[in-house]
Amino acid sequence: MTDLVPLELNPDLDLADLRRRFVHDGHVRVRRVFTRGAPELYDYLSGNDGWIQLVNHEAGAHEIAWRDWQAPNSPSRLTLEPQIFARANQEFQYSYAALRIPTIGEREENQVLNALADLMRDDPMQALLEGITTLADPVFTDGQVTAYGPGDFLTGHDDDLAGSGRKVAFVLGLTPQWRFEWGGLLLFHDLGGTECTGLIPQFNTLDLFAIPRYHSVSMVTRAAPRRRFSVTGWLSVAE
């Protein structure tokens, strides 16, 4: 993609088995989804300094330049973090860094983000997504690249936004050599709120899960030596 090695889908994926597991479980993890380009994309993302820290605020989504958020004794962080954790105690809350992927008809100055948008909408990817999910003509919407560092998290929710047409959530994992103890797990909650199953962040994987499904991302601990990277979004259909 642009000056990076283009991402190329693995032609040897067992589409029938992936579809069977998705239909049965409402979720599937595709491993080694790309045969080339993923390491170069990871290197680009880990070296990018244009991230925006996103937090949920009483007035809605709040954006802070990631460099300011990470600065020693950051005024924004010192002010907002107590509010973030207080809100997380009882309400929906999140705190993580992101880069926005342009929607249909939009272009960004960042050509890597444009290339990711194009990738998600090109014919080979569409064929893969349709083949696994059985959705007809799914549209990739509201995409973003996310980076979870120490203290970042996403509390429980189900992605079922009225009128959005969302049917399947999408998580492209770009996190190498990660341990359970470092947090950042994708957690699926049962309806009673007493049990959950967790997926460790991995590299070059694609998670697809049906909406609605209650889930969260556990907090990344200070022990994590690197950030948890992924490309996320939704597959929607016209309603």
N, C-alpha and C positions, 0 to 999 in steps of 0.2 A: 504494500500500500504506500503510495507516494514514494518517499525516499527509503522506506523500509521494505523488507522482503514481503511480497504479497502473501496473505493468508490463503492457504489452499486446503480445502476440505479433504479429509481422508476418504479415498474411494472404496476402501475395504470395510466400511461400517456395515454391520448386519442390520439392515433396516427392519426386516421382519421381526427380529428378536427385540429390537428397541421399541417398536410399536406394540408388541405383545406386552412388554413390561410396563409401558406407559399406560395402556388401556387397563391393565390389571391393577396397578398400584396408584395411578394418578400422578406418578413421578418416575422419571428415569434419569440416570446420569450417564452421559455419553463420554467415554474416555478416549483420549488421543483423537480429538475431533479434527485437528489440523495436522497436516504432515509437514508443513513448513510455515515460517513466519511468526509463530507464537513467541519464541524466545526474544526475537527482535522487538516485538510489540511490548513485551514485559520490560525490556531495557529502556524503551522510550518512555513508558508510563512511570517507571520508578525514578527516572531522571527529570521528569516534567515538573516545573515550578509554578504552573498556572492553575493549580487546583483551587477550588472554592469549598470552604467548610460549610456544610448545611446543617442547620439545627431547626427543630420545631419550636416555634415561639407563639405566644398568645395571639399575635397579629398574623400568624402564618409562617411560611418558610422564611428563615433568616439566613443570609449569605454573608460570609466573612472571607476575605482573602486568606488562603491557607498559610501563607508566609506570616501574616499578622497573627493568626491563631497560634502558630508554633513559636512565635517570638518569646524570649524570656520575659516573664511577668507581663504577658499580653493583657492589656486593659480589657479587650473584648472577652477573652477567655475568663479572666478573673471575675468579670461581671456576669457573664452568661452561664458558666458552668454550674453554680449553685442552683440557678433556675432550671437548667436542663435536668439535673438529677432529681430535683423536687418534683418536676412535672412527670418524670419517668416513673415515679413511685406509684402513681395512680392513673396516668393518661398515656396516650400514644406519644412516643418521643423517639428522636433519632439524633445522632451526631456522627457525621462522617464527611470525608472529602469527596468531591465529584467533579467530573468534566461532562458537560451536556453533549449528547449526540443529536445532531440536527434532525428535525422531523421532515416528513415528506414536503418537498418544495423549498426547503431551507438549505443554506450552505453557511459554513463557518469559516473563519480565517484559518483555523487549524485544519490542515488537509488530512491529518490522520483521523480526526473525528468524522470528516466527510467520507473518508474511505471506509470507516466502520459502518456508517449509515448505508453506504452502497453495498457493502458485503451482506448486510442483513436483509437486503431487498433484492439481491441478484438471484438468478434462476436456480443455481445449484443449492444455495441455502434454502430457498423457498421449497424446493423439492424435498430436501431433508426434513424441514419442519413439518410440511404437510404429511410426509410419509410416516413420521413418528406420531404426531398428534391426531391425525385423521381430520384436521380442520381443513376446510376448503378456502383457499385464497387468504391465509392469515396475513395480517399487516403488522410489521414490527413498529411499535409506537413508544414514545416517551422514554427513549433509551438514555442511559448515562453510563459512564465509566466511574466506578467507585473505588475508593481507597480507605480502608479502615485501619487506623493506627491505634496505639494505646489509648484507652478511654472511649473509643468509638463503639457504637452499638445501634441497634434498631429493635424497638420493642414490638410485641405481637400485633399482627394485623392480618387481613386476608386479601388485600388488593382488589376487592370486588367493588369497583366504583360505578355507581349507577350511570347508565348511558354511555359508558366507555367502550362497551363491546369486548372487554378483556376476557379471554378464555384460558390463556396459558401464560405463566410467568417464565422468564428466560434468565439464566445466570451462566455466563461464560466465565469459568474460573481461570485465573492467571496468577495463581499463588504457588510458588515452588517451596518444597521442603518445609511443611508446616506441621506443628504438633497440636494435638487436642488441647493441651494445657494452656496454649496461648490464646484460646478463645476464638472469636470470629466464626463460630459454627453456624451453619444454616440449620435452624431447629424447626421441626414440624410438631405442632402441639395437638394433643387430643382435645375433644370438645369439653371434657371435664376439667381440663387444666391441671391434671395430676401426672401426666406422662408426656414424654416427647422423644423423638428420635433426632439424632444430630448427624450432620455431614461435615467432615473436615474439609477445609479449603484445599483444593488441589490445583495442579497446573494442567492447562490444555484440556479442560473438561467442559461439558455443556449439561447443565441441569434444566430440565423442563418439568413444570408441575402445574396441574390443573387448578383453575380458579373457580370457586373460592377454596382456599386452604390456609388455615391459620398458621403463621410462621413468624420467626424472628431471627435476628443475628445477634449472637451473644457478644458481650463486651470483649474487646481485645485487651489482653493484659499487658502490663509493662515489661513482661518477660519476652514479648515478641520482638525479634531482632529486625523485622521488616514489616511492611504493611501488607494487608490482604487486598489484592486487586481482583476486580471482576468487571464484566460488562453486563448490565442488567436492563431489563425492559419487559414489555408484554407483547404477546401476540393477540391481536384483536380481530374481530370479524364484524361486518356490518349488521346492525340490529334493525 
